[in-house]
Amino acid sequence: MGSIIKIMLAINNRGVYLFYHKDTNIFDNCPVSAIQLQNLDRNARLTMKEENNFCFLTYDEINYKDIMRFYVKECIDDKEIRKQLFNILRSSNYVDPFIEELRKLNLYDEFEMVCGDIYDQLFWDWAKKMGLNF
């Protein structure tokens, strides 16, 4: 579970895209795998139907704000900490600051335990949609 949530949290803003490469079994930010890149002809055209490289969920598809709000509402009883975390969620760039604050407050492990299943479900739904078996 920890690996999935780490992959999801790496997509921390709208400008970040990750790709899964079936041949190398790696997630990275390159649209083709390292193996394909070595053998790629500069004049070759990439096909529309890709069977090796899959664009992972986007920032908007993950909907971090709802997941993070859920955690704060359901798990944080201390009013000051709730206020602090909700204030972070008001900014446009909130993913990394929210996670940093959770770590600082020693709440990250609880967040991962409570919300990990949500991230897992998003991952497995994506894998099924792409026809991938892990």
Secondary structure as UniProt FT lines:
FT   HELIX           2..10
FT   TURN            14..15
FT   STRAND          19..21
FT   TURN            22..25
FT   STRAND          26..28
FT   HELIX           34..39
FT   TURN            42..43
FT   STRAND          53..55
FT   HELIX           59..62
FT   HELIX           64..75
FT   HELIX           79..90
FT   HELIX           95..104
FT   TURN            105..106
FT   HELIX           108..130
//
